[in-house]
Every structure is written in structure tokens, then in C-alpha cells.
Amino acid sequence: MRILHAPRNIAGQASLMAGAQRRLGHEAEVWSSGESRFGFDADRVVPFGDAEAIDEVWRALGEAVERFDVFHFHYGRSLFPGRARIPPLWDLPLLRALGKKVVVSFWGSDCRSGRVQQEVNPYAELLPSEVVGDRDDRLAKSIHVWRTYANTMLVHSPELLSYVPDATAVGRIFDLSEWPVGDPPDRETPVVLHMPSRRELKGTDLVLAGVERLRRDGVALDFRLVENVQHDEAKKLLCEADIVVDQLIAGDHGIVSVEAMASGRVAVAYLLPVVRAAYPDLPIHDASPDDFSERMRLLVEDRELRRRLGAAGRPFVERHFDAAEVGAQLIEIYSREGAAPHPDGFPDWAALGGERQIERLQERVAKLLADRARLRGRLDLESRQGGAGESSLWRRLRRHLG
């Protein structure tokens, strides 16, 4: 197969997928819309979101169509993100019409709607407003577009099935050959590392407050907050830690937890029950905003617990996230026929006929509002003409119409 991963390389996951697929004998590349903030490599950087580089974007699209059979998109984005004078996701119907396989991976905030988040996560109110609710309409429409055109939608955590229930769950991918094998550290005073990509999403303020509370109580730990470092440096720092605090709000673990487990370190994260149910053997130390200090005290003071969780980490990653197995699973998914485009669900920007559902609904609402205004005007006129003799029916109608 000839596979393109684009336009985002979330936590290096697209690169790991492409690498595993190349080792299986397929042609696979990663094209990124920009340089990675954390130093994850891509085979090619294309300014997909740059309105001034539209000619380059079109040339890249033409080359991609010629070279690749499978288009695996990441983070709910396609080659046209909507900032290059072309509507977002506008290439999807074109790719399907050309017989290409279209697959999309959702990774988290590209599909977590505020409404569902409030239903499933008791700490949703602690998330920033743009995560909780402001983007719901855009996310719903984006998922609708993908549902219309993608052969397959993927999520990489069971937690995300709450937001895209018709997606296929595939585990995160990890290349264990890139991470050292060694005994977990066994310090009396453990090194506790926290490396947030976004403080507000990871609950960093809660982590800092909890660590300060532990220090006031005399709990001995060496806490290190690290931000904005390249992945190679982050890897080195992680291997120097005993405990890695991932996040306290989202309800799932991130790639940093997988890296910690692969290194024999203890990962700490708040996990929703659906994650625990999917992975009963997951050796992550669970901690929430309500009990972070108490759970950390237990972990810091119980060296045997740290040894046991640390020793269980790498075997867990081997069982569930091994690159060879996940890469082969993706190839099998690409080989399926997958869903055909759904003509009854064409997004409003992609259809000129009866499928323009949003415009039809807007027209109906406008007509109903106009009818309501005319009826209210008539009632007002009847009331003025009828005076005290206005019927109870007319009075009820006036109250109903406001």
C-alpha cells in the first residue's frame, strides 16, 4: 500500500505508524502542516493552512493523489484546514471520488464536545471554556463531515468512543526499540516529574498545589516541572524520574504515560472508568483533583508499590501498544471496504441540491418567524377592535406567541 499520514503528527504517533508500516513493506510518509513544537520529524512540511501558499498546497495535493492510495488524516484535519481560501475538509469528497481510501484518527480535543464532556467527566468544569463548550457546533459539524466521507473513523482511546461512538478503537502506537530497558529506580526520595504540553488541560495548577501541600506535611519528594522542551530532551528527563504525573482532569492518559510505563517509571493520571474497564491491567496510579495529595503521598511513601507498578509498565505497553501489532492492525483496517459516502448526509457546503439541509432548515425557521409575526399582528388588531369582548382563545394565543 501507499499511505500518506497528514497533516498533524500528534505526539509523534503518525511517524510511528508510518515507520511500522514501512517495516511491513508498505510505502508510508508523514506530511505535516508545520514544524513540530516538540521536535517530531516529518518526511515533508507543507504549509496547508497558509493562504499565501495556495499554489504549493495545490501542487502537494496533486502529487499526493498521484502517489498515495490511502489518506490517513490525524486530529480531525485534512489537507485543507480552512485557512487557505478553500473550505475546510473540501478535499475529502474529491479523494473519495478518485477512489482513495480515507481514514481519520481522532486524538482528543479534536472530538471532545463540551456537552458530552459534562455528561461523562465529573471534572469537566475545570477544563478551559474552549474545551468544555465553545467549540461544540464546529466539532459536531466536523465529525459529521468525516462520518460522511471517511471509509473509517478511528479513536486511540476507549474514552473517545463517548464522542465518536461509531469509530473503531485502535490502541496508541509505541516503538519499544527506541526506549531503553532498565530496572526502575528505587530512591528513598523519589523524583516526581510533570511535563505539561498545556497547563490548563493537564491540571498543572492542581499538581503544583498538591505538591506544595505534601511538602508542608513533610513528605519528601524531588518535584520537577518541565515545559517547552524538545522530545529528545523530554525523553532524557523522563528516564531520570521515578514518578511521572501526566494529567488530573481529562479522564485519560496521554503518550507521556505510555513513555513512562515503557521506561519502568510510574505514571500518574486521572482515569475515567471506561479506560479502566478497557485495560484492567493498566499499571497507572489513579489520582483525581479531589485526592491527588493523598494518592501521591501513598505512592511516594510506598516504595514497594512504586516497584510493582514500575515493573508492570513495559509488559503492558508490549501487550497493547507495540508498533508492529498496531501497524499491522492499521493495514488490515485500510484493506477493508469501509463505508461508502452517505448521500443523505452531505454537508451543506458540499451539495447544491436537496441535501442542503442547513439552508432548508434556516429557510423554514425564517418562514415560521414571519408567520408568527403576521399572526401576532392580526391578534393585536383583533384585540384592539374587539375591546372587552376579546375571546379567551385569542388571549391564550397571544400569551403563547409572546
N, C-alpha and C positions, 0 to 999 in steps of 0.2 A: 504494500500500500504506500501511497504518497500522502503524507499527513502534514498539515500546517496547524501549529498552535499559535493563536493570536487573540487579542492584541496586548494582553497583560500576562505577566509572569509572576503570579501571586506566590510569595514565599518560595520562589524557585520551583514550584510544582510543575509548571509547563515544561521547564527544562528537564526535570527528572522524568516526566512522561516521554518526552522526545528521546532522551537518552536510552530509556528502557526499550522503546520501540525500534530504535536503530540497532540495538543489540539483538533484537529478534529478527533482523534482516529487512526492516522497512526503512523507507526514506522519511525522515521526520525533521522538521525545523521549527524554531520559535522566532516569530516576528513580533517585536514589541513596539508599542506606540511611543516609547521614550526610554531614556536611560533609567535603570532601576535605582531607586533611592538607597537600596541596601546592597548593591553590587551584584545582583543576579544577572548572569550573562544571557544574551540572546544572540541568535545567529544573524539577525538583521534588525536594525532600528528604522522604522518607517513613521513619519510624522502624521499618523492617521487623523489626529484631531486638529491639525494646523490648517486654517482656512487659506493661508498664503501658499501652502504646498500642495494644492489640489491636483496639479498635474502629476506630481510624484505619487500621490495616493492612487490616481487612476492607473498609472503605469504599474504600480505594485499590484493592484487588483488584477490587471490583465495578465501579469506574469503568474500570479497565484492561480488563476483559473487554468492557465496552460499547464502548470506544473503539478498541482495537487488534486487528489481525489476526495480527501476528507478534510473538512474545515472544522477544527476543534477550537471553539471560542471559549474564552475564560472571562469570568467576572461580569457576565451579562452584557458584554460589549462585542461588537463586530468590527469589521474594518472601517465602518462609517459610524463614529460615535455621535454625530450630530453637530460637530463644530467645524466642519469643513465645507459648509454651504450645501450639504447633502443631508436629507433627513436621517435620523439615527436608525440603524438596522436596515437601511434601504437596500443593502446588498443581499439580504437573505432570500427574498423571492427570486432574485437573479440567479443566485447559486443553485437553488432548488430547480429552477427552470433549466439550468445547464446540466442537471443530473448529478450534482455534487452531494456528498453526504455532509450534513450539517449537525454538529454536536455542540452543546453548550454546557459548561461547568459553572455552577453557582457556588460561591465560596463563603458567603456570609451576608455582609451588608448590601450586597447586590440583590438580595431577595428577601431579607428580613423586614416584613412590614410591621409598622407600629401597632396596628390593630391586633395582629396575631401575637406579636411580642407581648402585648399587655395580657393576653389570654394565657400564655404558656410560661411566662417568666415572672416570678414574683418580684424581681428586682428591676423590671423594665423602666420604672420611673427614675432610676439612677443613671440611665443612659442619656446621652445628649439628645436634644429635641429632634435633630435631623434624622436620628436613628429611630426614635420612637414613633413619629407621626408625620412629619412634614413631607416625606417623600412617598407616601403610600400610593397616591394616584399614579405617579410615574413608575413605581415598581410594578404595580398591578398591570399597567399597560405594557411595560417591557416584557413581563412574563407571558402576557397574552400573545405578544408578537412571537416570542420564542416557541410557545406552545403551537402556534400556527405553522411555523416554518421548520423547526428543528426536527430531524429524524429522531433524536434522543436528547432528553434533558438529564443532566447528572447533578447530584449533590454529593459532597465529600464528607458529610457527617449525617448521621440519622437525625440529629436535631433540626436540620434544614428541611426535612420532609414535612414539618409543620407548615412551611411556607410554600413549598412546591410539592404537593402530595403525589403528583403523577410523575415525578422524577425517579430515576434509578440511583440508588445509593452505591457509591464506589468509595472505598477507603482512600485516605490520603496516601501519597506515594513517598517512599523513602529509600535511598540508596545507602545501605548499611556499610558498603565498602568504603564510603567516604568518611566514616566516623570511626574513631579508634575504639578498640576493645580493651577494656581495663577494669580493674577492681574499683567499685565505688569507694569514694573517700570515707574515712571513718574518724573525722575530727571530733574532739570533745566540744569545741566551739565551732559550729558549722558556719560555712559561708553561704549566705542567702542572697540570690541574685534575682533582680527584677529588670527585664528589658522590654519596656512597652513600646510598641510601634505608634500607638495613640493613647495618651494617658487616660482620656475620658472614656475610651472603650474598654480599657483593661482594668479600670478601677484603681489607678495608681494612688490617688489621694487616700483611698481606703487602706491600701497597702502601707503607705507611709504612716498613717495614723495608728494602724495596728502594730507596726514595728516599734513606734515610739512608746506605745502602751506597754509592750513587752519589756522594753529597756527600763522603763520606770519601775516595773515589777521585778527587776533584777535578773531577767532572763538573758543569758549570754549568747549573743549571735553576732556575726560579722555581716552586716547588711550592705549590699552594693546596688545602687541604682545606675543603670547604664542606658543611654539613649543615643540615637542617631549615629550608630557605628555600622560599618560595612559587615557583611555576613561573615567573612573570614575572621575578623576580629571578634565578632559576637560568638563564633564557634569556640575560639580560644578561651574567652572569658567563661563560657558555659562549662567547659571542661575543668575549670578551676573551682567550680562551685560544688556545694553539697546539695543544696535545695534551690530549685528554680520556680519562682512564683510567676505563673502565666497570667491569669485574669480572674476577677472576682464577680463579674456581672453577667456576661453574655450567656452563660449556661453551657458552654462547650469549651474544649481545649483547643489550642492552636498548634501550629507547627513547632513552636518553641518547646511545647511539652513533648512532642514526638522526639525532638532532638535531645531533650534531657533524658528521656527514657532510654534512647539508643546509646547514650553515654553512661548509663548506670547511675544517673542522678535522679533525685526525687522531684517530680513535678507537682505543683500545687495549682488547683483551679476549681472554680465553682462549676459543677456539672448538673444539668437537668436529669431527671430520672430516665428520660428516653435514651440518653447517652449511656448511662449505667446498664440499662436493660439490653442495649445492643452489644455492649462489651462488658460482660460480667467480670472478666479477668483484667480489667483496666487498672494498672497499678498507679493511679494518680491519687494524691492525697486531697480529698474534697474539702473545700473551705468556702464559706459564703460571706457576704458583708456582715452578717449578724454574728458569726462565730469565728472570724478569721484569727483573732488573737488566741482564743482557746485552742483552735486546731493547730496553729503554728507552735504554741507552747508544747503541745503534746509531741509534735514532730521534732522540735529542737531538743527536747529533754529525753526522748526515747531513741537511743542510738540503734537498738535492735530493730525498731520499726523502720528507721531510715535504711538500714542494711537490707531488710527484707523487701521493701518497695524498690530500692535501687537495683537489687539483683533481678527483680521480676521485669524490669523495664525493657531491656533489649530483647528477651524472648517474646514479649508481647508485640513489639514492633516487627520482629521476624514473622510472627504468625499472621499479622493483619495488614501491614503496610509495605511489605517487601516489594521493591521496584519491579523485579522480574514477574511476580504474580500479578500485580496491579497493571503493569504494562500489557501482559497477555490478556487480562480481562478486558481492557480497553479495546484491543484489537478484535476480540470476539464481539464486543458491542458495535464497533464500526461495521462488522461484517453482516450484522442483521439488516433486514429490510428497513425497519424503522417506520415511523409514522409518515403518512402522506400529508402534504399540506391540506389544511382544513378550509375549504372554500367558504363555509358558513361563518368562519371566524376571521376573515381577512381584516387586518387593522384598517382604520378609516383612511390612513394615508396611502394605502396600497390598493384601493379599489375605487372604481368610478361608477359602479352600478348599484344594484340593490344592497350590496354588502356594506354600504356606508352607514353603519349602524349609529354612530355617534351623531352624525349630521341629521339623520332621521329623527332621533330622539330629541335633539335640540329644536328641530322644527316643530315637533309635537308639543314640546313644553311651551314654545313661543305661542303656538295657536291656543293652547289651553289658557295661558295667561291673558291673551287677548279676549277669549270668550268670557273669562271670569270678569275682566274689566267691563265688558259690554253688559253682562248680566247685572253687575253691581250698579252700573249707571241706570239700568232700567228699573231696578228695585228702588233706587233713590228717587227716581222720577215718580214711580207709583206711590211711594210713601208721601212725597210732597202733595200729590194730587188727592190721595185718599185721606190724608189728615188723620183724625182719630179713628177712622174706620179701617185702618190697616189690619189685614188678617194675621192670625198667629202664624200661618205658614210663611208669609212674607217676612215676618220678624225673625223666624228661625233661619230662613235662607240668608238674611242679612248678617245674622251673627255668624253663620257658617262661613260666609265669604269674607269676613273681617271688615 
